[in-house]
Amino acid sequence: MCKEKMFYSEENLVHVCLNEKHGVLCFFEPDSCWFAASENTALELGKLGIKFHFIPKNVFENAGLADFKCEYSDDPGKTGQNASSS
């Protein structure tokens, strides 16, 4: 949606983007399904006819992930940054 490179977890088969414009956004490969934490993003996925699950922000808060910061970076010398677009 935002066109930025997503972090990929090979172990979990999931792509993740934490861009603040759309909130937490994940793509789960095995069932080709998106997971959105922003209601607006979920609505946009629905308008596009894309299969998704809406996960309310409070679910992340209850799991202790409300202040989670991605430490992924394409540059191995840097941490605490989201992946940049290529």
PATITI-726907 format. One line per field, with one value per residue: x, y, z of N, C-alpha, C in turn; residue number from 0; residue in three letters. Coordinates in nm, 3 decimals. Layout:
% residues N
n.u = c(X	...)
n.v = c(Y	...)
n.w = c(Z	...)
ca.u = c(X	...)
ca.v = c(Y	...)
ca.w = c(Z	...)
c.u = c(X	...)
c.v = c(Y	...)
c.w = c(Z	...)
num = c(NUM	...)
residuo = c(ALA	...)
//
This chain:
% residues 86
n.u = c(0.082	0.192	0.413	0.667	0.958	0.905	0.966	1.074	0.989	1.123	1.095	0.835	0.688	0.585	0.531	0.609	0.515	0.568	0.492	0.390	0.181	-0.008	-0.023	0.038	0.095	0.056	0.147	0.052	0.197	0.119	-0.168	-0.220	-0.312	-0.390	-0.316	-0.435	-0.386	-0.494	-0.802	-0.879	-0.698	-0.775	-1.033	-0.966	-0.831	-1.047	-1.211	-1.057	-1.093	-0.933	-0.828	-0.842	-0.770	-0.889	-0.719	-0.774	-0.623	-0.611	-0.564	-0.295	-0.198	-0.285	-0.126	0.114	0.252	0.223	0.407	0.599	0.892	1.029	1.333	1.456	1.664	1.786	2.049	2.314	2.463	2.302	2.036	1.701	1.550	1.298	1.259	1.381	1.251	1.320)
n.v = c(-0.120	0.127	0.120	0.086	-0.107	-0.418	-0.572	-0.906	-1.207	-1.503	-1.730	-1.709	-1.669	-1.419	-1.085	-0.758	-0.422	-0.112	0.146	0.466	0.592	0.402	0.233	-0.076	-0.326	-0.634	-0.913	-1.235	-1.511	-1.798	-1.805	-1.594	-1.347	-1.027	-0.835	-0.578	-0.304	-0.058	0.099	0.256	0.170	-0.096	-0.061	0.048	-0.169	-0.343	-0.203	-0.234	-0.496	-0.683	-0.962	-0.959	-0.915	-0.731	-0.598	-0.468	-0.180	-0.202	-0.470	-0.504	-0.337	-0.476	-0.697	-0.599	-0.470	-0.211	-0.002	-0.097	-0.095	-0.124	-0.284	-0.341	-0.297	-0.225	-0.168	-0.310	-0.177	-0.003	0.039	0.027	0.149	0.168	-0.035	0.100	0.240	0.094)
n.w = c(0.000	0.080	-0.067	0.034	0.119	0.272	0.590	0.607	0.755	0.744	0.897	0.999	0.773	0.696	0.587	0.695	0.758	0.913	0.865	0.959	0.830	0.754	0.970	1.154	0.923	0.775	0.570	0.519	0.389	0.350	0.330	0.170	0.282	0.422	0.718	0.908	1.128	1.139	1.112	0.892	0.697	0.676	0.573	0.325	0.206	0.187	0.003	-0.220	-0.272	-0.150	0.039	0.391	0.744	1.014	1.283	1.579	1.738	2.017	2.061	2.007	2.207	2.437	2.412	2.475	2.277	2.195	2.193	2.024	1.830	1.515	1.451	1.222	0.940	0.615	0.604	0.760	0.950	1.083	1.322	1.458	1.267	1.018	0.727	0.425	0.120	-0.201)
ca.u = c(0.000	0.274	0.521	0.796	1.002	0.855	1.051	1.024	1.027	1.119	1.048	0.690	0.629	0.506	0.592	0.557	0.551	0.522	0.479	0.288	0.068	-0.110	-0.016	0.094	0.037	0.127	0.099	0.084	0.211	0.047	-0.307	-0.227	-0.405	-0.334	-0.359	-0.422	-0.419	-0.563	-0.935	-0.880	-0.624	-0.862	-1.140	-0.906	-0.810	-1.179	-1.254	-0.977	-1.128	-0.821	-0.859	-0.770	-0.826	-0.866	-0.677	-0.781	-0.504	-0.608	-0.508	-0.150	-0.175	-0.302	-0.014	0.237	0.323	0.180	0.523	0.698	0.965	1.100	1.476	1.504	1.719	1.862	2.189	2.348	2.528	2.202	1.923	1.597	1.489	1.218	1.321	1.355	1.210	1.434)
ca.v = c(0.000	0.247	0.096	0.070	-0.244	-0.475	-0.669	-1.041	-1.309	-1.634	-1.828	-1.696	-1.650	-1.296	-0.957	-0.659	-0.281	-0.033	0.285	0.533	0.634	0.296	0.151	-0.210	-0.394	-0.760	-1.003	-1.373	-1.584	-1.924	-1.790	-1.469	-1.260	-0.910	-0.802	-0.434	-0.255	0.069	0.081	0.318	0.081	-0.212	-0.018	0.063	-0.305	-0.394	-0.135	-0.289	-0.637	-0.763	-1.041	-0.904	-0.922	-0.608	-0.626	-0.338	-0.133	-0.249	-0.605	-0.484	-0.280	-0.584	-0.791	-0.530	-0.430	-0.077	0.083	-0.174	-0.026	-0.217	-0.263	-0.387	-0.200	-0.285	-0.139	-0.382	-0.087	0.081	-0.030	0.115	0.218	0.085	-0.057	0.210	0.196	0.074)
ca.w = c(0.000	0.087	-0.164	0.100	0.134	0.396	0.659	0.584	0.852	0.677	0.996	1.015	0.639	0.700	0.552	0.789	0.740	1.027	0.823	1.041	0.746	0.751	1.090	1.134	0.807	0.754	0.465	0.555	0.263	0.330	0.285	0.091	0.353	0.488	0.852	0.926	1.261	1.122	1.054	0.759	0.607	0.655	0.482	0.192	0.155	0.151	-0.120	-0.330	-0.287	-0.100	0.160	0.505	0.880	1.090	1.420	1.649	1.808	2.156	2.064	2.020	2.341	2.534	2.396	2.513	2.155	2.156	2.168	1.949	1.724	1.430	1.450	1.093	0.846	0.506	0.633	0.883	1.045	1.148	1.384	1.503	1.154	0.929	0.596	0.333	-0.014	-0.289)
c.u = c(0.086	0.393	0.660	0.830	0.957	0.960	0.990	1.079	1.011	1.063	0.895	0.615	0.540	0.592	0.528	0.606	0.490	0.509	0.364	0.166	-0.045	-0.111	0.044	0.019	0.121	0.063	0.146	0.081	0.124	-0.098	-0.329	-0.325	-0.329	-0.394	-0.333	-0.464	-0.491	-0.698	-0.942	-0.809	-0.708	-0.974	-1.087	-0.880	-0.943	-1.230	-1.181	-1.006	-1.018	-0.861	-0.775	-0.842	-0.792	-0.832	-0.676	-0.655	-0.495	-0.556	-0.356	-0.115	-0.184	-0.188	0.119	0.317	0.290	0.297	0.634	0.761	1.042	1.249	1.539	1.557	1.792	2.012	2.227	2.415	2.431	2.093	1.821	1.532	1.406	1.293	1.286	1.315	1.331	1.405)
c.v = c(0.126	0.238	0.088	-0.078	-0.295	-0.568	-0.806	-1.136	-1.446	-1.741	-1.828	-1.678	-1.527	-1.175	-0.852	-0.519	-0.203	0.115	0.350	0.575	0.530	0.209	0.015	-0.277	-0.517	-0.838	-1.143	-1.458	-1.709	-1.909	-1.660	-1.369	-1.146	-0.895	-0.654	-0.393	-0.120	0.045	0.140	0.230	-0.042	-0.178	-0.005	-0.073	-0.364	-0.333	-0.191	-0.437	-0.732	-0.834	-0.989	-0.937	-0.789	-0.648	-0.493	-0.308	-0.188	-0.391	-0.597	-0.428	-0.389	-0.685	-0.726	-0.483	-0.287	0.013	0.011	-0.089	-0.129	-0.184	-0.311	-0.272	-0.275	-0.269	-0.207	-0.294	0.000	-0.006	0.074	0.195	0.121	0.069	0.061	0.155	0.183	0.121)
c.w = c(0.000	-0.009	-0.100	0.110	0.271	0.457	0.636	0.689	0.785	0.770	1.007	0.884	0.633	0.662	0.642	0.752	0.856	0.993	0.899	0.961	0.747	0.875	1.059	1.020	0.780	0.639	0.499	0.430	0.249	0.283	0.206	0.152	0.421	0.628	0.872	1.066	1.256	1.054	0.913	0.657	0.575	0.557	0.339	0.128	0.108	0.021	-0.242	-0.355	-0.240	0.029	0.276	0.636	0.946	1.233	1.494	1.729	1.950	2.168	2.080	2.157	2.447	2.528	2.433	2.393	2.112	2.122	2.093	1.841	1.645	1.430	1.321	1.009	0.737	0.529	0.764	0.988	1.120	1.209	1.423	1.392	1.074	0.799	0.507	0.198	-0.102	-0.427)
num = c(0	1	2	3	4	5	6	7	8	9	10	11	12	13	14	15	16	17	18	19	20	21	22	23	24	25	26	27	28	29	30	31	32	33	34	35	36	37	38	39	40	41	42	43	44	45	46	47	48	49	50	51	52	53	54	55	56	57	58	59	60	61	62	63	64	65	66	67	68	69	70	71	72	73	74	75	76	77	78	79	80	81	82	83	84	85)
residuo = c(MET	CYS	LYS	GLU	LYS	MET	PHE	TYR	SER	GLU	GLU	ASN	LEU	VAL	HIS	VAL	CYS	LEU	ASN	GLU	LYS	HIS	GLY	VAL	LEU	CYS	PHE	PHE	GLU	PRO	ASP	SER	CYS	TRP	PHE	ALA	ALA	SER	GLU	ASN	THR	ALA	LEU	GLU	LEU	GLY	LYS	LEU	GLY	ILE	LYS	PHE	HIS	PHE	ILE	PRO	LYS	ASN	VAL	PHE	GLU	ASN	ALA	GLY	LEU	ALA	ASP	PHE	LYS	CYS	GLU	TYR	SER	ASP	ASP	PRO	GLY	LYS	THR	GLY	GLN	ASN	ALA	SER	SER	SER)
//
